[in-house]
Amino acid sequence: MCTCPFLKKTSMQVQIKWDFRQSPDLNPIENLWAYLEEKIREHNISSKTLLKQALLQEWEKILEEMCRILVESMSRRLTAVCNNNGYG
């Protein structure tokens, strides 16, 4: 029996323990890394020192709100996986 239909029927609150490294599309930090990479590409980087400076500068610009939105999207992401038989 698949767990997803059972949880939908019972409306049970469940804490899921699973290694999100095995599902990078479900890992909110992957979205943050992609955003950071996009911002870094806007810089003219020609050395490791400039790369480090750009990373620190752009990391400081990331708002707490963006992180909160990514974390709160987990419920929607997991629901999509359940609705698509394990595929997001």
Secondary structure, DSSP 8 states (H G I E B T S, - for coil): --HHHHHHHHT--------GGG-GGG-HHHHHHHHHHHHHTTS---SHHHHHHHHHHHHHH--HHHHHHHHHTHHHHHHHHHHTTT--
